[in-house]
Amino acid sequence: MPDPAILDRLRAAVEKNFEAETAFLSELVRFPSLRGREAPLQDWFARQMAGRGYSVDRYTLADVPLESHEKAAPMVDVDPAGSVQVVATKRAKEAGGRSLILQGHIDVVPEGPTSMWTHPPYGGVVRDGWLYGRGANDMKAGVAAMVFAMDALKEAGLTPKGDIHVQTVTEEESTGNGALSTLLRGYRADACLIPEPTSGTITRAHTGTIWFRLRVRGVPVHVAVADSGTNAILSAMHLIQALQKFTVELNEKAKADPSFGGVKNPIKFNPGIIRGGDWASSTPSWCEVDCRIGLTPSMEVADVQKGIERAVEAAREGDTFLANNPPEITWHGFVADGYVLEEGSEAERVLAAAHGQVFGADMEERLSTAVNDTRYYGRYYATPALCYGPGGEGNHGFDERTNLELLKKTTLSMAAFIADWCGVE
């Protein structure tokens, strides 16, 4: 448990720096760091960390051998050479303290129609104790918290006794390859903390995610003789209905999962993007649907992929055109396993103690039906991976916002955790 005198020094430091932390977060939000467009933010972040005295490693996904790892995901729609990662490292003066990875993603999902936002999606507007914008909560607030938790230690005159790697990655919203790349780059630590917006709870388990693209091709005719041609959009709708039924089957199997068995319908299926057709008076000759489906930690990605293929194959029998013209399935993003954080690790105990001192309450746990990057560290590299951070509202929706008071408390909690986990002098 952090020394009360150290906690008081950290509290004063966080309070002193919080205006700067809020401004830092606003600046992060002002970068529209959509997939494939993250480099300007990453370059800015690299300069910020270099100015703080960190050793900075800036590289792209093309610089690491992603293809060598079985859990790397396909990147169909983006150039790995344009996907920039940043690792900022503070080395301890002497070996001895426990090391730590602080990792956050800076990629954001599209904002949708800006007219449906109350505030500009990339404005970083602060109002009534909230900071608004795409990515403000998911998860640029967490990025600000990990940077300013480290700043608080410095402000308080405390130097960690262990090496600390502060990482900002891309691809968390689409493949997870950014997180994997840091491990392939050689960065390791005794624990990892990812401050996703958990509202001060610890993520006990998360589901996995698979992305796939359905492609249907057909024969276009004038709509006046539609019966003599095909309609690829209607055929795609038929496949979507079949996958909805498959999701019901998966949720029935999920009842046996040790983590999610008590959660109603933890497996989510979403046809998220649809493209198709060329003319309103021609039957569409093509249609593509980008889909996402989940899986529990006890399910295997390959088994769910086979289930998707079987569901699509069976659906062909009910469609005159598809019966003789098989659709194409492309795995074009996430092929992500679920993950369970086993109870009892020293890292979790230290974090829980820090949280309790700051919040005056026990650290609660949550189950997430969305994926996060902890699986790489915990499931594949045997590193305790804690998902714990600030909180807000509207992830992936309009008027996304993060709560500034919660951000301040979480920053202090993280600083106290770093001090206790790594040791300070």
Order of alpha helices (4+ residues) and beta strands (2+ residues): alpha-alpha-beta-beta-beta-beta-beta-alpha-beta-alpha-beta-beta-beta-alpha-beta-beta-alpha-beta-beta-beta-alpha-beta-beta-beta-beta-alpha
